[in-house]
Amino acid sequence: MKIMTTLAVLFCCLSSLAVNANPTLDIKIGFIAYHPHQAPVLSNLIPEPDDRGFKGAELGLKDNNTTGRFLKQHYTLVSELADSPEQVSTIVKGWLKQGITLLVTDLPSAQLQQISALATQHNAIVFNAGSYANELRTEQCLENTLHTLPSRAMLTDALAQWANFRRLKNWLVIKGDTEEDIAYADSIKRSSKRFGINLIAEKTWDFDTDLRRTAQTELPLFTQTDEYDLVVVADERGDFGEYVQYNTWYPRPVAGTSGLKPVAWHRMVEQWGAAQLQSRFEKLSSRWMNDKDYAAWAAVRTIGEAVTQTRSNAPEELFSFITSDKFQLAGFKGRKLNYRPWSGQLRQPIPLVHPKSLVSQPPLEGFLHPVTELDTLGFDKPESSCQVNFRS
């Protein structure tokens, strides 16, 4: 009896030592968003949800903890929606002082650059889940920063690749006059050269008329030019683009920011297990997952995958693994996703959708690349001056 008791005590002691030898690894993630005030659009379109990005990060956290509880990993998320650019910096500085060094952001380019600079001072990683700006992947290279949201160039390259494949090679481009619309139009022009597209004409919509009442009379005349195969719209804010379809001089399809859209994510992506991801997101948020939600989810899941593989929460070690050829993320897009080591951009297919159907998902067969077909979308290594690094 004494021997049995002694063995039981010894077993408990050994179990206790084993537990203490493998303590739970705590991983804290901060999600910060800033949504600048937008003037009213000329049409009564459905506004973007205020919780965009936040719900994607929450779902990523749930996914991480589902796996983490078996591996003694515990993930927590703090999130804030800033009211001003100044508040963004204040919030992030407070997080960094608390030791939160894994940051996911939905920020305009200017604020993202500020947070990236702070990250290099505090041994932190920043995930860009909010800015499409091409220059962040080519010229304004950010240390300690990875991009889960596609660049504009990735979106327009996907559209141009599909148009080339379908022989819709003559485009009429209609752009708005905002900074974002001009940037999107610049991406369209770059993609057209890359994939052998002819720009028949480029027109700027800078009128302030209410197209709900005048679209049938104004747009046919506005789109009257040499014959085109496709009308490509650059209207990120949604001022006029939704009225272009069915109102053009020639009865042609519309694509770009309206009509057939290249996106990071859409409800109509259902293959490769995506329907299950969509279902879990709808249960969490009572709405559909959008681009910003997917980018935030991918950022949080990237952290979870890297922690699982490295068994570490040290930012430098995680960053090194994420940007290596060993990293893979199951992103529900039919391929394992990884990051471009020069720009920190997440390689990913780009769905082309209209409201109730997935039309295509470039890269398409026949567009070859020596490393991966995913690098036919966006800026390849020779096109970028960046070389992503981690600074501490």
N, C-alpha and C positions, 0 to 999 in steps of 0.2 A: 504493500500500500504506500509506504514511504517512497519507494522507488518511483511509483506512478505519479505521486504528487510532485516529486522533484523533477521528473521529466516534463510534467505539465507546466511547472513554473519556468523551466528552462526554455520550453517551446514559446511561451508567452514573451519571454525576454528577447529571444531571437527574432520573433515577429516584430516586436517593438523596435529592435535595432534595424530591421530591414525597412520598416516604415520610415524611420528617421533618416536612414541612408538615402532614401528616395523621396524627399519632400515634394509637395505640390509646387509646380512651376507656375507662377502668376504672370500673366501677360496683360498689360493695360494698354488700351487703344483709345486714342482721342479722335473724334470726328467733328470737324469744324466746317461750317457753311456760311456763306454770305451771298445773299441774293439782292443785287442792286435794284433799286426802284426802276420799273419800266413804265414809260408813258403808255396810256391806253392805245391799243391797236385800233385800226380803222374798222375792223370787223369783230363781231362778238364771238370770238373763238374760245374754246375750253382752255382755261389757264392751266399752267403747270402746277402740280400739287406742291404745297409749301414743305411737305415732308419728303420731297424727292431726295434721294441719297441716304437720308436717315434710315428709312425702312430697309434699304439694301444692306446697309452696314449692320443693322439689327439681325437680319436673316443670316448674314455671314457669321456673326457672333454665335448665333444658335448652332449653326453647322460646326463651328470650331469646337464649341463646348460638347456637342454630341460625341465627337471623337475624343476630345481632350479628357473627358472624365475617365476613360479607360487608360489614359497615358499619364495621369497625374498632371494635367495641364488645366489651368482655370483662366478663362478669358473674361475681362470686363471691358465695358465700353462707356466712355463719357462723351456726350455730344452737346454742341451748342450751335445755335443759329445767331450769328452776329448781326447787329443793327447797323454797323458802320465799319469802314476799313480799319479805323483806329481800334475798334473793339476786337477785331480779328487778332491783331498783334497782342493786345492785352490778355486775351483768353489763352492764346498759345504760350505766351511767356509764363503764365501761371501754371499751365500743364507741365511745361518743361522743368520748372522748379520743383514740381511734385514727382518728377521722375517718369512722366509719361513721354516716352521717346518714339512711339509708333503712331504717326499722325496720318489720317485720311482726310482729304480736303475736297470740298466743292467750292472753289474760289475762282474769281476772275484772274487773268494772267498776272496783273500787277500785284495783287495780294499774295498769290502763290509764290511769286519771286521773293517777297518779303519773308514769308514763312520758311522758304528753302534756305535763305540766309541765316535765319535763326537756328534752323536745324543743324547747320554745319558748326555752329558755336556750342551746341549742346549734345552732340553725338546722337542725333535722332534721324529717323527715316521719314520722308514725306511721300505719300501717294497722291498723285493728281487724279481725282475723279470728277473734275469739274471744268477744266479748260481744254478746248479743242485746238488752241493756238498752234499753228505749224512752227512758229519760230522757237517755241520751247523745245522742239525736237531737232532743231537745225542750227540755230545761231545763239539764242539766249539759253545756253546749256546750264542746267541747274544741278548743283552737287546734291548728293543724298536723296535724289528725287526720282521716283518711278511713275510712269503714266499708265493707268488702267483704262482711261477714256481714250478712244481713238482720236487721232488728229483729223483735222478737216481733210488733209491730203489722203488719208486712208479711206474716208467716206467717198470723196469724189473719184479716187482711183477705182474703187469698186464699181461705181456707176459707169465710168468710162470703159472699164474692162468688159462689163456686161453689154454696153452699147456696141462696142467693137465686135463682140461675139454675135450679136443680133443684127449686125450691119446697119445700125442706126448711126451713121457717121457724120451727118450734117446737123449741127445744133444751132438753135437760136437761144442765146443766153439773156435772161432778164434778171437784173439785180436791183436790190434796194439801195438806198443811199446811206445806210448806217455803216459803222466801222466793221461790224460783224458780217454784214452782207458783202461788203467789198472784199473782205478776207476770204469768204466762201467763193466768190467769183474768181478771185486770184487762184484758188485751188482748182476750180473748174478749168481755167485756162492751162494751168500746169498739167493736169491730167489729160486734157485733150491732146496736147503735144506728145505726151508719153504714150498714148494708145491710138494715135493716128486719127484723131477726130478733127473735122473741119468746123470752125466757128463761122457760120454764115453771117451772123450779126450779134452785137452785144448792145443791149439797151438798158437804160437806167429808169426805173419807176420812181419818180420823185414828186408825184402828184399827191394832193391831200383830199382827193374826192372819196366819197363813200361808195365803194364798189358794190355794196349790197343793192344799190339802186341803179348803177350805171355800167356794170361789168359787161352786159350784152352789147352795149354801144361803143364803149371806150376800148376794150381789150382787142376786139378784132382789128380795129384800125391801128392800134399800137403794135400789134404783132405782124403787121403787113410788111413783108420783105421778100427776098428771094426764098425759094422753097426750102424747107428744112424737114428733117426726119424726126427730130425730138426737140421739145422746148425744155430747157433746164433753168430752174428758178433758184435764185439765191436770195431768200427772204427768211432769215432765221427767226425774226420776231413775229412773223405771221401777219404782216400788214396787208399784203395783196395776193400772195401766192396761191391761196386756196381758191381764188376766183379765176385763175388763168385757165384751169382745166375746162374744156368744152367751150371756151370763148376765144380760141386762137383763130387767126385768119385761115390757116390750113388746119384741117382736123387731124391733129397729131397728138401723140402721148406727151404727158408732162412728167418731169422727174426733178430730183434735187431736194429742196426743202419742202416741196409739195408734190403730190402725185406719188410716183414711185420714189420712195425715200431710202437712201442708205443710212443705216442706224447701227448703233452698238447692240441694241436689244429691242425686241418687240414681242407682244403677246402672241403673234402668229408663229414664232419660233417654237416648234413643238417636238422636233426629232431629238435624238441623242440624249434622251432623258430630260429634255428641257421642260416638257409638260409637267413633270413632277416638281421642278424648281418653280415654275409659274404657279402651280397650285399652292405650294407652301407660302409663296410670297403673297398671294391673294388672301390666304387665310390670316396672315399676319397683318396686312395693311388695308384689306377691303378695296383694293384697286389693282391695276395692272402694273407690272414692273416696267420702268423706262430706262433710258440710257444711263442716267445718273445713278439710279438704283443698282443697275448691273455693275457699273464701274466701282461703286462703293463696296458691293458684295465681293467682287473680284479682288479688291485690295485687302479686305479683311480675310478672305480665304487664302490669299497669297501668304499673309502673315501666318495663318494657321498651318499651312502646308510646310512652310519653312521651319517653323518651330518644331513640328512633328519630326521632320527629317534631321534637324541639327540637335534637337533636345536642348535648345538654348533660347534665351530671350534677349541676348546681347545684340543690339542693332547692327554693329559692324559685321558680326558673324552671319546674321540673317541676310544682310544686304549682299554680302559676298556669295552666299549660296543662291539667292534669288537671281542674281545676274550671271550665274554659271550655267553651263550646259546640262547640269544635273537636275535643274529645277523643271517641274512640269505641273501645270494646273489643269484640273478637269473643269472646263468652263462651259460644258453643255452646248458646244458649237461643232461637234463632230471631230475635233482634233485636240490633242494636248497642247496647251498654250504655254509660252515662255516669253522671256523679255529680251529685247534687243540690247546687247551689251554696250552699244555705242550711245544710244539715246535714252535707254530705260523704258522704252515703249513696249507695252504688252502686245505681242503678236496675236492677231485674232482674225477670223473670218468676219466679213461684214454682211449682214442680212440686207437684202433689198426687198422692201415690203410696200404694200398698200394696205389700207385699214383692215382688210379681212383675209389677207393671203400673203404668204411668203413666196416671192417670185423667184429669187435666186440667192445664192450665198457665195460670192467671190471670196477667195481666188478661184477662178474657173479653170477647168482642164484645158491645157494647151498654152497657158501663160506660164512659162518655165522660169526657174531661178536656180543658180548653182547650189544654194544652201537650202532654202525652203520657199515654196510658192507663196507663203504668207508675206514674204518680203517684196512681193510685187505690189503690195498695198502700202502706200505711205513712203517715207524716206528711207532708202537703202543706205548702207554704210558710206558709199562714195558721195552721197548727196547731203550728208550731215557733217558738221564740224565738231560734233559733240563726242565726248568719250566719258560716259558716266562714271563717277567716282564717289567713294564714301570718304568724307572728311570728318575728323573728330578733333 
